[in-house]
Amino acid sequence: MKVAGKVAVVTGGGGGIGGAIARALATEGARIVVADLDAATAQAVVDEINTEHPGSAVAGGGDVSDTEVIRALIALAEEKFGPVDMYFANAGITGAPGLDADDAAWDLSLDVNLRAHIRAAQLLVPGWARRGEGYFVSTASAAGLLTQIGGATYAVTKHAAVGFAEWLSVTYGDQGVKVSCLCPQGVNTKLLFPEDDSQDGLSATAMKAVTEAGDVLEPAQVAADVLAAIDDERFLILPHPKVLDMYRHKGADYDRWLRGMRRYQASLQGS
């Protein structure tokens, strides 16, 4: 799919990967609703986009795991630009790290990292299937293919996000609905490097596992990879190509992979 002239909604668009995707879409001629829980950050990205590409973007605030918020974002896009062609389910949280996470912590991670995708698809995909065109991009993580040391809720919900994206592609791919799933490792965002000690980022062990596993990419590079994958209509987006090798090794000998991950975890905790 070519993004020029398309109407897109990007969640988690107030910075990081979402903001970079919104900017890249505008550069390629798309029109975008930039959504974020922090409406001010979404507006800042929109102001930046519209300076370069006047009238290309509008901002929306709210919790994008809420069906009514998603419905409002779709309505905003339709009012300003026309029917939504593309939805980037990019908002995400790291969540609680271990077995001490209570039901509320699990529910929050499930809502943001998984159910937000499901609820958006429920509102958009049937219509896309009827008209024979649409594109759903899910931001998961390499943790959704491998795991996340020190991040139980993150690992589990990102696996679920990959699974839902797979199901969408299998179920609706022959009806014109395209699906891509973004699975990066380390990216230079507040999710990996929080600006304060609020513990909104990954745990210390989880952060070390990510930063020592490979290069930490800039969001703009990840956004470029996303647009290239959309152009190719490619399902799996891997800004860190070695993730595919690791995934193959995992599938080839699961027990060996688990033993290796336990050794890696021990090395992180001992250093």
Summary of the structure (lengths in Angstrom):
residues: 271
radius of gyration: 18.0
end to end distance: 46.3
largest distance: 55.6
contacts: 978
relative contact order: 0.13
helix: 54%
strand: 13%
